[in-house]
């Protein structure tokens, strides 16, 4: 049959629907359709390339349309149209950040997932102020959006390449509106969807987050001041609804109070809002300054933008983008189908180019560079101890709350800190700085890592009895507040000693009030009853790991600290020599601890060391052990410096020169040992050291810390230091200043 009598290939909507789309439908998942839907809603969390690259190939258009439709629908939540609930009931599941704007249940008044997550993060905090950085040109958020727009425009332009040969060579006689118009419409539509999705999600999430923070601040303040709480004030219901009801409550007669408590947005904060809130809710005028303050972080005009209007504009653009993408998508296939039947080269080149663009888009996603990441929109900043006016003090440390509201913080961390200077018996001499070292560790946890105060148990001197220590450690495996996989830190600063039998060497921690002397000929049972065996600590930690978490860090600033969780053997046998009688391992003759003590250098042990024919190996254990000494080493207290190991360890953890985002345990301990050597060298230059003539080998007293080597490549505190903000360059949209409850 000749070409003249052969019917033409159907074109337009009907033709594409019946022949074009199904030709490639099986390949769409491989070419990124589903990934486009998911990645464009995760761009704020993973990087702008995840959204900017989606319009490159036509094979992501349908995924973008679905993502845009779901975000558009879920972003409408009014009295008459509850988008998230209706969307859920219709069977659509928002992806990425869109899932945060779904209700926890079918109840339309129930909390959004975003509110629930934020409430969990801030539950143990007393909010003093909420500072809002308006959309100023210095804002990290604004700069990220500008980069997003330019990156999307640049990458989208590659979407025209597949049509260059097709149109210029085979369809050159066709008018613009039947050729180039459709690819341009598709690219503009997809780019509009990719960009407006990010802005809509930002507006909705920040608005809900800000409302929840305000709700929590007012809720805590009313409870602290014992103010009558209205019946509609329910922490399980939407924050904005409760704030609206509060602003229109009949008991609030002053117009100014209604305006001050009204649901003003992050962009429209009345400058006197904080004072109005304090004046109305404070029973004692003298304490007004302690009330929650809702501040504007920008000195610019307080009515910079109307977020509701801005949201409407973005929703309108999103709707337009959906329409353009659908029309452009169908039109692009129409263009391909309209090529002459005698020329298959044009459609083939088009298909290959589109596939290559889809592959290139996947490569860009997989590269996942750090420069395209959106910085955290919310920062929780703890007020330093002694700060005045409920929030004007200096801040010690901050944590960034990421867009998914699941940031790692120290809110789940628990700690047990033990420091003993006074032992209440003649068995061991008192020490000088164990208590101060324990307090320094406690201060670091609360002020720098921001561990809630009620989750740090501190046992000092007479409170650190054997029974109390074991009770607090065992309680960690039973406490409801200790969440699964929560980080736990345990710190000891006390005396320690070793005893040997014919089969093994046992190490003991010395609690307060242990009146039984560790006599070499005393029965092993009597020693075990008075002191805390290292194996007992190890067994308790294993129980905690089985019941709660393996994320345990044990810090020991004691003599023989490296022997925890270990077994000992001679070089020639896995057991101690059978003829070796029970004894208390004694110091070598050339070592004179008494002479060191005359110079103010004390040891946190009985002065014993091990014979050279004994080796040590670590068995598998769940805790990360940071030991101030080796199994046979001494832990020293230098004059006026405290425990050498604790001082240098905290010095490393607070050293601003360190790269905490990449700090691993090996780096931490190597740097701590370096600092310890420097401290010891400085002491050797002192006049006190020059008078010391009792040491045959002074270098052996250079204390060296050890750690569980199989954790050397793990981030310190399971990456918690990496989340802590140590720079002042971050400009978050919301800064929450708080103190512990």
PLY file of the C-alpha trace (Angstrom):
ply
format ascii 1.0
element vertex 741
property float x
property float y
property float z
element edge 740
property int vertex1
property int vertex2
end_header
0.00 0.00 0.00
1.35 3.40 -0.91
1.96 6.18 1.57
-0.83 8.19 0.01
-3.45 5.59 0.80
-2.12 4.64 4.25
-3.99 6.36 7.07
-1.96 8.85 9.05
-0.84 8.06 12.59
-3.37 9.47 15.08
-2.17 12.56 16.85
-3.39 14.72 19.72
-4.83 13.61 23.03
-6.68 10.58 21.71
-3.71 9.35 19.72
-1.30 9.66 22.59
-3.72 8.05 25.01
-4.19 5.05 22.71
-0.69 4.50 21.41
2.00 6.80 22.79
2.02 6.52 26.54
1.71 2.78 26.80
4.76 2.35 24.58
7.00 3.55 27.40
4.81 2.93 30.45
6.77 -0.16 31.49
9.97 1.88 31.54
8.65 4.78 33.59
9.64 3.36 37.02
13.17 2.72 35.74
13.39 6.21 34.27
12.58 8.01 37.50
8.83 8.64 37.55
8.31 7.32 41.08
11.59 8.78 42.31
10.58 12.24 41.10
7.45 12.12 43.23
9.40 11.16 46.34
12.56 13.23 45.84
10.86 16.54 45.09
9.15 16.40 48.49
12.48 15.60 50.19
14.52 18.43 48.69
14.44 20.48 51.89
15.92 17.55 53.75
18.33 16.08 51.17
19.25 19.02 48.93
17.88 21.29 46.22
19.16 19.03 43.40
16.49 16.53 44.35
13.87 19.04 43.19
15.82 21.07 40.63
16.72 18.02 38.51
13.20 16.58 38.28
12.05 18.58 35.19
15.04 17.50 33.07
13.39 14.49 31.46
9.79 13.97 30.42
9.81 10.64 32.24
9.48 12.37 35.60
6.53 14.56 34.73
3.82 12.21 35.99
5.61 11.79 39.32
5.85 15.56 39.69
2.16 15.95 38.88
1.19 13.45 41.57
3.48 15.07 44.15
2.15 18.53 43.30
-1.45 17.35 43.49
-0.93 15.75 46.92
0.90 18.79 48.33
-1.70 21.17 46.94
-4.58 19.19 48.44
-2.93 18.66 51.83
-1.95 22.35 52.10
-5.61 23.41 52.21
-6.88 23.02 55.75
-9.82 25.22 56.57
-12.97 24.91 58.62
-14.92 23.53 55.65
-12.15 21.66 53.82
-9.74 19.59 55.91
-7.30 18.66 53.18
-5.01 16.25 55.11
-7.93 14.21 56.44
-9.76 14.11 53.11
-6.53 13.17 51.33
-5.97 10.29 53.73
-9.52 9.06 53.34
-9.18 9.23 49.55
-6.25 6.81 49.73
-3.36 9.19 49.00
-0.24 9.04 51.14
1.94 12.18 51.11
5.64 11.49 50.64
8.67 13.14 52.21
8.00 16.29 54.20
4.36 16.19 53.15
3.85 13.35 55.62
4.51 15.82 58.46
1.32 17.70 57.54
-0.94 14.71 58.06
-2.96 14.22 61.23
-2.00 11.54 63.69
-5.52 10.10 63.47
-8.77 10.61 61.59
-9.79 13.29 64.07
-9.66 16.58 62.19
-8.65 18.43 65.36
-5.82 16.06 66.18
-2.19 17.15 66.01
-0.26 17.20 62.79
2.67 14.82 62.76
4.93 17.89 62.64
3.41 19.27 65.85
3.71 15.91 67.56
7.40 15.56 66.65
8.20 19.11 67.71
6.37 18.61 70.99
8.48 15.56 71.72
11.68 17.51 71.05
10.69 20.44 73.27
8.71 18.53 75.91
11.34 18.86 78.65
12.14 22.50 77.99
10.86 25.71 79.50
10.56 28.04 76.52
11.64 31.59 77.28
11.45 33.18 73.87
10.85 32.49 70.20
12.86 34.64 67.85
11.75 34.84 64.24
14.09 35.76 61.43
11.85 37.34 58.80
12.53 36.58 55.18
15.51 38.88 55.16
18.14 38.62 52.47
20.56 37.26 55.05
18.33 34.32 55.89
19.72 30.87 55.09
16.24 29.87 53.98
15.91 32.70 51.46
19.35 32.05 49.98
18.53 28.37 49.60
15.31 29.20 47.74
17.14 31.56 45.40
19.67 28.84 44.58
16.78 26.43 44.05
15.13 28.72 41.50
18.31 29.26 39.51
19.32 25.58 39.65
15.85 24.50 38.51
15.89 26.96 35.59
19.36 25.80 34.53
18.72 22.07 34.74
15.24 22.38 33.22
16.70 23.95 30.10
18.37 20.62 29.30
14.88 19.27 28.76
14.77 21.00 25.35
17.74 19.04 23.96
15.75 15.94 22.88
13.60 18.11 20.62
16.35 19.98 18.79
16.95 17.36 16.12
13.36 16.17 16.05
11.87 19.59 15.39
14.61 21.24 13.34
15.12 18.28 10.98
11.73 16.60 10.66
9.20 19.22 11.75
10.86 22.42 10.62
7.85 23.44 8.53
5.44 23.14 11.45
4.42 26.30 13.36
5.87 27.10 16.80
2.61 26.45 18.62
2.56 22.83 17.44
6.22 22.04 18.12
8.39 24.02 20.55
5.44 25.26 22.58
4.72 21.89 24.21
8.24 21.12 25.51
8.49 24.67 26.85
5.10 24.37 28.54
6.10 21.05 30.13
9.41 22.39 31.39
7.84 25.56 32.79
5.08 23.52 34.43
7.44 20.98 35.98
9.81 23.70 37.17
6.92 25.60 38.71
5.75 22.48 40.55
9.26 21.65 41.81
9.79 25.16 43.18
6.32 25.89 44.60
6.20 22.53 46.38
9.24 23.60 48.41
7.79 27.01 49.27
4.38 25.60 50.20
5.99 23.00 52.46
8.17 25.66 54.08
5.24 27.98 54.76
3.05 25.25 56.17
5.71 23.55 58.29
7.11 26.78 59.74
3.64 28.11 60.48
2.63 24.92 62.29
5.96 24.72 64.11
5.74 28.32 65.25
2.16 27.83 66.44
3.17 24.74 68.40
6.10 26.49 70.05
3.83 29.38 71.06
1.25 26.93 72.37
3.86 25.14 74.49
5.26 28.42 75.85
1.83 29.70 76.87
0.77 26.30 78.21
3.83 25.99 80.46
3.47 29.57 81.64
-0.19 29.15 82.57
0.57 25.95 84.47
3.50 27.48 86.33
1.39 30.51 87.34
-1.64 28.32 88.13
-3.81 30.28 85.75
-7.21 28.82 84.96
-6.88 26.76 81.77
-9.86 27.01 79.39
-11.68 23.81 78.46
-10.74 24.15 74.80
-7.03 24.30 75.63
-6.01 20.74 74.73
-2.43 19.77 74.00
-3.64 16.90 71.80
-5.47 19.24 69.44
-4.20 21.54 66.74
-2.22 24.48 68.13
-3.66 27.06 65.74
-7.22 26.13 66.68
-6.46 26.51 70.38
-4.71 29.85 69.85
-7.65 31.14 67.81
-10.07 30.16 70.55
-7.86 31.81 73.14
-7.77 35.04 71.16
-11.57 35.17 70.98
-12.30 33.94 74.48
-14.91 36.12 76.20
-12.78 36.40 79.31
-10.23 38.40 77.34
-12.03 41.68 77.10
-9.21 43.99 76.17
-8.85 44.37 72.44
-5.12 44.65 72.83
-5.00 41.31 74.63
-6.97 39.64 71.85
-4.55 40.99 69.30
-1.58 39.97 71.39
-2.83 36.40 71.84
-4.19 36.13 68.32
-2.75 33.76 65.78
-0.27 36.19 64.34
2.03 34.59 61.87
5.82 34.35 61.83
5.72 37.35 59.48
3.23 39.48 61.41
4.29 39.72 65.03
2.95 42.78 66.87
5.93 44.44 68.54
4.13 44.58 71.88
2.88 40.98 71.75
5.25 39.71 74.41
4.34 42.48 76.85
0.60 41.99 76.27
0.93 38.27 76.89
2.91 38.79 80.08
0.56 41.45 81.42
-2.52 39.34 80.90
-1.23 35.96 82.03
0.95 36.98 84.96
-0.60 36.88 88.41
2.39 38.51 90.07
3.39 41.73 88.24
6.85 41.49 89.73
7.47 38.31 87.77
6.18 39.58 84.45
9.58 39.61 82.87
9.83 35.85 83.36
6.94 35.15 81.01
7.33 33.66 77.55
8.38 36.22 75.00
7.41 36.03 71.37
9.95 38.19 69.67
10.75 39.35 66.20
14.37 38.64 65.42
14.49 41.24 62.69
14.48 45.01 63.25
12.72 45.34 59.90
9.00 46.20 59.65
6.86 43.84 61.69
4.39 43.32 58.81
6.84 42.25 56.15
4.73 39.63 54.42
1.33 38.08 54.77
1.92 34.33 54.90
-1.68 33.46 54.17
-1.63 35.55 51.02
1.78 34.16 50.09
0.47 30.63 50.56
-2.52 31.41 48.32
-0.18 32.74 45.63
1.99 29.62 45.80
-1.05 27.37 45.69
-2.27 29.24 42.59
1.13 28.81 40.91
1.17 25.15 41.91
-2.24 24.65 40.33
-1.08 26.42 37.17
2.05 24.26 37.11
-0.06 21.11 37.30
-2.13 22.21 34.33
0.88 23.24 32.26
2.69 19.98 32.96
-0.26 17.80 31.94
-0.83 19.77 28.73
2.89 19.88 27.94
3.37 16.19 28.70
0.62 15.10 26.31
1.71 17.70 23.75
5.30 16.42 23.76
4.15 12.95 22.80
1.96 14.52 20.13
5.00 16.26 18.69
6.91 12.98 18.58
4.01 11.15 16.97
3.53 13.86 14.38
6.93 13.18 12.82
6.71 11.59 9.32
6.28 7.85 9.30
9.12 7.49 6.83
11.56 9.10 9.28
12.13 7.09 12.46
15.48 8.71 13.22
13.95 11.77 14.91
11.77 9.87 17.44
14.64 7.47 18.14
17.04 10.30 18.94
14.33 11.91 21.09
13.84 8.70 23.08
17.57 8.17 23.58
18.08 11.78 24.70
15.18 11.61 27.15
16.52 8.36 28.58
20.02 9.84 28.92
18.58 12.88 30.71
16.74 10.54 33.08
20.02 8.74 33.77
21.82 12.05 34.28
19.12 13.13 36.71
19.62 9.92 38.68
23.37 10.55 38.77
22.77 14.05 40.16
20.52 12.61 42.85
23.08 9.96 43.71
25.90 12.51 44.01
24.04 14.16 46.90
26.55 17.02 47.44
26.59 18.87 50.73
26.47 22.36 49.21
22.85 21.96 48.11
21.51 21.07 51.55
18.99 23.36 53.22
20.17 24.41 56.65
18.03 23.60 59.63
15.08 26.00 60.00
14.83 25.74 63.80
17.48 25.99 66.49
16.93 25.18 70.15
19.32 27.21 72.27
19.76 26.59 75.96
20.04 29.60 78.25
23.24 29.59 80.27
22.96 29.09 83.99
22.54 32.43 85.70
20.89 34.09 82.70
18.64 36.92 83.78
15.18 37.94 82.75
14.26 34.48 81.68
16.19 34.51 78.49
18.70 37.31 78.27
21.63 35.29 79.45
24.35 33.97 77.19
23.75 30.71 75.44
26.07 27.77 75.92
25.15 25.47 73.08
22.48 24.79 70.49
21.02 21.98 68.47
19.60 22.34 65.01
16.20 20.80 64.35
16.09 19.62 60.76
13.17 19.79 58.35
12.01 16.26 59.14
11.89 17.20 62.84
13.77 14.05 63.80
17.15 15.54 64.65
19.48 13.77 67.04
19.62 15.69 70.32
20.59 14.90 73.89
16.98 14.90 75.09
17.01 11.11 75.38
20.47 10.90 76.94
20.80 9.67 80.54
23.88 9.79 82.71
25.13 8.53 86.07
28.09 10.50 87.42
30.10 9.22 90.43
32.85 11.17 92.14
34.33 10.35 95.55
36.91 12.36 97.48
35.91 11.34 101.00
35.70 7.58 101.57
34.58 7.54 105.20
37.11 4.90 106.22
40.80 4.39 106.83
41.10 1.80 104.07
41.98 4.39 101.44
43.27 7.94 101.69
40.93 10.74 100.61
41.41 12.24 97.16
41.35 15.89 96.13
39.52 16.38 92.83
37.18 13.47 92.06
34.14 15.48 93.14
35.16 18.57 91.17
35.88 16.38 88.13
32.46 14.76 88.42
30.83 18.20 88.62
32.77 19.28 85.51
31.44 16.28 83.60
27.92 17.05 84.82
28.30 20.67 83.72
29.52 19.55 80.29
26.55 17.24 79.80
23.97 19.83 80.87
25.47 23.03 79.43
27.21 21.77 76.28
25.45 18.56 75.25
22.18 19.98 76.65
21.14 16.84 78.52
17.99 17.56 80.60
18.93 18.19 84.20
16.61 15.53 85.62
18.28 12.85 83.49
21.73 13.31 85.05
22.13 11.41 88.34
25.12 12.66 90.34
26.46 10.65 93.30
29.14 12.43 95.32
31.00 11.33 98.47
28.57 9.96 101.08
25.85 9.45 98.47
28.11 7.19 96.41
27.77 4.02 98.48
28.01 0.63 96.83
24.28 0.00 97.22
23.31 3.39 95.77
25.70 3.13 92.83
24.46 -0.33 91.83
20.83 0.74 92.35
21.15 3.74 90.01
22.97 1.72 87.36
20.44 -1.12 87.45
17.58 1.39 87.26
18.70 2.43 83.78
17.43 -0.87 82.40
14.00 -0.30 83.97
13.33 3.44 83.65
10.48 4.25 81.30
12.22 7.52 80.41
15.15 5.61 78.93
14.00 5.14 75.35
15.15 2.35 73.07
18.60 3.13 71.62
18.91 6.21 73.88
22.51 7.25 74.66
23.79 6.61 78.18
26.96 7.98 79.79
28.43 6.58 83.02
31.39 8.27 84.71
33.54 7.11 87.64
36.22 9.07 89.49
37.38 7.16 92.56
39.97 4.75 93.95
40.54 1.38 92.33
42.68 -1.62 93.21
43.52 -5.13 91.98
43.69 -8.53 93.61
45.13 -11.71 92.09
44.41 -15.37 92.63
46.04 -18.36 91.03
43.63 -18.10 88.10
42.75 -14.47 87.57
43.21 -10.87 88.53
40.14 -8.94 89.68
39.79 -5.17 89.71
37.57 -3.30 92.16
36.10 0.20 92.39
36.07 1.76 95.83
32.72 3.23 96.95
32.12 5.48 99.93
32.02 3.77 103.33
33.90 0.58 102.42
35.39 -0.13 105.85
36.75 -3.57 104.97
40.42 -3.26 104.12
41.53 -5.03 100.95
44.01 -7.17 102.86
45.97 -9.61 100.62
44.93 -12.56 102.78
41.29 -11.56 103.20
38.76 -13.95 101.71
37.63 -13.02 98.20
33.97 -13.00 99.32
34.66 -10.33 101.94
36.33 -8.07 99.38
33.51 -8.55 96.90
30.98 -7.61 99.57
32.69 -4.31 100.38
33.80 -3.13 96.94
32.38 -3.03 93.42
33.92 -5.58 91.12
34.55 -4.39 87.55
32.80 -7.51 86.31
29.67 -6.40 88.17
29.66 -3.11 86.27
30.15 -5.00 83.03
27.23 -7.34 83.75
24.91 -4.44 84.60
25.82 -2.69 81.36
25.07 -5.86 79.42
21.63 -5.98 81.05
21.00 -2.37 80.02
22.07 -3.24 76.48
19.66 -6.18 76.40
16.71 -4.25 77.82
17.19 -0.74 76.44
20.18 0.36 74.43
23.69 -0.56 73.37
24.56 3.12 73.01
26.50 3.22 76.29
29.69 5.16 76.98
31.59 4.31 80.16
34.23 6.84 81.27
36.66 5.73 83.98
39.13 8.09 85.62
40.52 5.49 88.00
43.63 3.40 88.26
43.56 0.15 86.25
40.61 1.50 84.25
41.60 -0.45 81.16
40.87 -3.75 82.90
37.09 -3.35 82.69
35.42 -6.18 80.81
38.73 -7.99 80.34
40.31 -11.30 81.11
43.98 -11.76 81.96
46.48 -14.35 80.97
50.19 -14.95 81.01
52.17 -14.89 77.78
52.59 -18.64 77.91
49.13 -19.73 79.05
45.52 -18.55 78.92
45.44 -18.77 82.72
47.57 -17.32 85.47
50.37 -19.68 86.64
48.87 -22.38 88.84
51.60 -22.03 91.47
50.95 -18.30 91.84
49.49 -17.81 95.35
46.74 -15.29 96.09
48.33 -11.93 96.66
47.92 -8.22 96.31
50.10 -7.12 93.39
52.77 -4.84 94.79
54.67 -1.90 93.40
58.09 -2.42 91.94
60.88 -1.23 94.24
62.02 1.68 92.10
58.56 3.29 92.09
57.84 5.47 95.10
54.29 6.84 95.08
54.83 8.37 98.51
57.42 10.72 97.07
55.00 11.76 94.34
52.33 12.51 96.92
54.73 14.89 98.68
54.60 17.00 95.51
50.81 16.99 95.47
50.53 14.20 92.89
48.03 11.61 94.12
46.84 8.43 92.46
43.30 7.12 92.26
44.32 3.65 93.35
46.32 1.74 95.92
49.57 2.20 94.04
49.67 -1.31 92.63
50.81 -2.34 89.18
51.01 -5.67 87.42
53.95 -7.93 86.77
55.31 -7.95 83.22
54.30 -11.55 82.49
50.60 -10.72 82.41
48.82 -9.60 79.24
45.30 -8.34 78.72
42.77 -8.74 75.94
39.30 -7.22 75.56
36.30 -9.40 74.99
33.30 -8.22 73.02
31.20 -5.77 75.01
28.42 -3.34 74.21
29.70 -0.23 76.03
32.29 2.11 74.62
34.93 2.23 77.36
37.03 5.38 77.69
39.63 4.38 80.25
41.90 6.97 81.82
44.70 4.42 82.17
45.73 1.02 80.92
44.88 -2.07 82.94
48.12 -1.60 84.86
48.37 2.18 84.86
47.91 4.88 87.46
45.40 7.74 87.27
47.04 10.92 88.57
45.71 14.07 90.15
48.09 16.93 89.40
48.32 19.85 91.82
45.68 22.51 91.11
44.60 20.71 87.90
42.39 17.85 89.02
42.29 14.47 87.37
44.65 14.47 84.41
42.42 12.31 82.21
39.14 14.12 82.94
40.71 17.53 82.40
42.20 16.57 79.03
39.11 14.66 77.87
36.82 17.61 78.56
39.41 19.90 77.04
39.20 17.96 73.80
35.40 17.82 73.83
35.18 21.59 74.25
38.05 22.58 71.98
36.59 24.84 69.29
39.45 23.91 66.97
38.17 20.34 66.72
35.97 19.16 63.86
33.13 17.68 65.90
31.12 16.78 62.78
33.69 14.09 61.96
35.17 13.34 65.38
35.49 9.62 66.03
36.56 7.87 69.22
40.04 7.28 67.87
40.45 10.99 67.17
39.03 11.89 70.58
41.36 9.61 72.50
44.44 10.40 70.41
43.90 14.11 71.05
43.22 13.46 74.75
46.47 11.51 75.09
48.33 14.31 73.31
46.95 16.83 75.80
47.87 14.52 78.68
51.47 14.31 77.47
51.61 18.09 77.18
50.28 18.52 80.73
52.84 16.04 82.05
55.68 17.73 80.20
54.66 21.08 81.64
54.65 19.63 85.13
58.12 18.17 84.61
59.38 21.71 83.99
58.18 22.84 87.39
60.42 23.28 90.41
58.55 20.53 92.26
59.55 17.97 89.65
63.20 19.06 89.83
63.32 18.09 93.50
61.97 14.64 92.82
64.80 12.10 92.91
62.90 8.93 93.68
62.02 7.80 90.14
64.37 5.58 88.24
62.19 5.83 85.13
60.07 9.04 85.26
58.63 8.50 81.76
56.64 5.49 82.93
54.43 7.85 84.91
53.14 9.60 81.80
49.53 8.47 82.05
48.03 7.05 78.84
44.32 6.58 78.19
42.83 3.61 76.35
39.49 2.82 74.74
37.55 -0.04 73.22
39.33 -0.36 69.89
36.46 -1.92 67.93
34.58 1.42 68.29
37.45 3.58 67.09
35.72 4.56 63.83
32.36 5.34 65.42
31.31 8.98 65.83
31.61 10.24 69.40
28.39 9.79 71.39
26.77 8.23 68.34
27.05 11.43 66.29
25.60 13.74 68.92
28.56 16.11 68.72
28.07 16.34 64.97
24.55 17.72 65.49
25.59 20.33 68.03
26.02 23.79 66.56
29.44 25.25 67.20
29.45 28.10 64.70
27.63 31.41 64.71
26.99 31.53 60.97
23.70 29.64 61.02
20.72 31.97 60.57
17.67 29.82 61.35
14.14 30.96 60.75
13.07 30.12 64.31
15.34 30.26 67.36
13.87 28.83 70.54
15.57 29.85 73.77
14.85 27.59 76.71
15.99 26.24 80.04
15.39 22.89 81.71
12.13 22.35 83.53
0 1
1 2
2 3
3 4
4 5
5 6
6 7
7 8
8 9
9 10
10 11
11 12
12 13
13 14
14 15
15 16
16 17
17 18
18 19
19 20
20 21
21 22
22 23
23 24
24 25
25 26
26 27
27 28
28 29
29 30
30 31
31 32
32 33
33 34
34 35
35 36
36 37
37 38
38 39
39 40
40 41
41 42
42 43
43 44
44 45
45 46
46 47
47 48
48 49
49 50
50 51
51 52
52 53
53 54
54 55
55 56
56 57
57 58
58 59
59 60
60 61
61 62
62 63
63 64
64 65
65 66
66 67
67 68
68 69
69 70
70 71
71 72
72 73
73 74
74 75
75 76
76 77
77 78
78 79
79 80
80 81
81 82
82 83
83 84
84 85
85 86
86 87
87 88
88 89
89 90
90 91
91 92
92 93
93 94
94 95
95 96
96 97
97 98
98 99
99 100
100 101
101 102
102 103
103 104
104 105
105 106
106 107
107 108
108 109
109 110
110 111
111 112
112 113
113 114
114 115
115 116
116 117
117 118
118 119
119 120
120 121
121 122
122 123
123 124
124 125
125 126
126 127
127 128
128 129
129 130
130 131
131 132
132 133
133 134
134 135
135 136
136 137
137 138
138 139
139 140
140 141
141 142
142 143
143 144
144 145
145 146
146 147
147 148
148 149
149 150
150 151
151 152
152 153
153 154
154 155
155 156
156 157
157 158
158 159
159 160
160 161
161 162
162 163
163 164
164 165
165 166
166 167
167 168
168 169
169 170
170 171
171 172
172 173
173 174
174 175
175 176
176 177
177 178
178 179
179 180
180 181
181 182
182 183
183 184
184 185
185 186
186 187
187 188
188 189
189 190
190 191
191 192
192 193
193 194
194 195
195 196
196 197
197 198
198 199
199 200
200 201
201 202
202 203
203 204
204 205
205 206
206 207
207 208
208 209
209 210
210 211
211 212
212 213
213 214
214 215
215 216
216 217
217 218
218 219
219 220
220 221
221 222
222 223
223 224
224 225
225 226
226 227
227 228
228 229
229 230
230 231
231 232
232 233
233 234
234 235
235 236
236 237
237 238
238 239
239 240
240 241
241 242
242 243
243 244
244 245
245 246
246 247
247 248
248 249
249 250
250 251
251 252
252 253
253 254
254 255
255 256
256 257
257 258
258 259
259 260
260 261
261 262
262 263
263 264
264 265
265 266
266 267
267 268
268 269
269 270
270 271
271 272
272 273
273 274
274 275
275 276
276 277
277 278
278 279
279 280
280 281
281 282
282 283
283 284
284 285
285 286
286 287
287 288
288 289
289 290
290 291
291 292
292 293
293 294
294 295
295 296
296 297
297 298
298 299
299 300
300 301
301 302
302 303
303 304
304 305
305 306
306 307
307 308
308 309
309 310
310 311
311 312
312 313
313 314
314 315
315 316
316 317
317 318
318 319
319 320
320 321
321 322
322 323
323 324
324 325
325 326
326 327
327 328
328 329
329 330
330 331
331 332
332 333
333 334
334 335
335 336
336 337
337 338
338 339
339 340
340 341
341 342
342 343
343 344
344 345
345 346
346 347
347 348
348 349
349 350
350 351
351 352
352 353
353 354
354 355
355 356
356 357
357 358
358 359
359 360
360 361
361 362
362 363
363 364
364 365
365 366
366 367
367 368
368 369
369 370
370 371
371 372
372 373
373 374
374 375
375 376
376 377
377 378
378 379
379 380
380 381
381 382
382 383
383 384
384 385
385 386
386 387
387 388
388 389
389 390
390 391
391 392
392 393
393 394
394 395
395 396
396 397
397 398
398 399
399 400
400 401
401 402
402 403
403 404
404 405
405 406
406 407
407 408
408 409
409 410
410 411
411 412
412 413
413 414
414 415
415 416
416 417
417 418
418 419
419 420
420 421
421 422
422 423
423 424
424 425
425 426
426 427
427 428
428 429
429 430
430 431
431 432
432 433
433 434
434 435
435 436
436 437
437 438
438 439
439 440
440 441
441 442
442 443
443 444
444 445
445 446
446 447
447 448
448 449
449 450
450 451
451 452
452 453
453 454
454 455
455 456
456 457
457 458
458 459
459 460
460 461
461 462
462 463
463 464
464 465
465 466
466 467
467 468
468 469
469 470
470 471
471 472
472 473
473 474
474 475
475 476
476 477
477 478
478 479
479 480
480 481
481 482
482 483
483 484
484 485
485 486
486 487
487 488
488 489
489 490
490 491
491 492
492 493
493 494
494 495
495 496
496 497
497 498
498 499
499 500
500 501
501 502
502 503
503 504
504 505
505 506
506 507
507 508
508 509
509 510
510 511
511 512
512 513
513 514
514 515
515 516
516 517
517 518
518 519
519 520
520 521
521 522
522 523
523 524
524 525
525 526
526 527
527 528
528 529
529 530
530 531
531 532
532 533
533 534
534 535
535 536
536 537
537 538
538 539
539 540
540 541
541 542
542 543
543 544
544 545
545 546
546 547
547 548
548 549
549 550
550 551
551 552
552 553
553 554
554 555
555 556
556 557
557 558
558 559
559 560
560 561
561 562
562 563
563 564
564 565
565 566
566 567
567 568
568 569
569 570
570 571
571 572
572 573
573 574
574 575
575 576
576 577
577 578
578 579
579 580
580 581
581 582
582 583
583 584
584 585
585 586
586 587
587 588
588 589
589 590
590 591
591 592
592 593
593 594
594 595
595 596
596 597
597 598
598 599
599 600
600 601
601 602
602 603
603 604
604 605
605 606
606 607
607 608
608 609
609 610
610 611
611 612
612 613
613 614
614 615
615 616
616 617
617 618
618 619
619 620
620 621
621 622
622 623
623 624
624 625
625 626
626 627
627 628
628 629
629 630
630 631
631 632
632 633
633 634
634 635
635 636
636 637
637 638
638 639
639 640
640 641
641 642
642 643
643 644
644 645
645 646
646 647
647 648
648 649
649 650
650 651
651 652
652 653
653 654
654 655
655 656
656 657
657 658
658 659
659 660
660 661
661 662
662 663
663 664
664 665
665 666
666 667
667 668
668 669
669 670
670 671
671 672
672 673
673 674
674 675
675 676
676 677
677 678
678 679
679 680
680 681
681 682
682 683
683 684
684 685
685 686
686 687
687 688
688 689
689 690
690 691
691 692
692 693
693 694
694 695
695 696
696 697
697 698
698 699
699 700
700 701
701 702
702 703
703 704
704 705
705 706
706 707
707 708
708 709
709 710
710 711
711 712
712 713
713 714
714 715
715 716
716 717
717 718
718 719
719 720
720 721
721 722
722 723
723 724
724 725
725 726
726 727
727 728
728 729
729 730
730 731
731 732
732 733
733 734
734 735
735 736
736 737
737 738
738 739
739 740
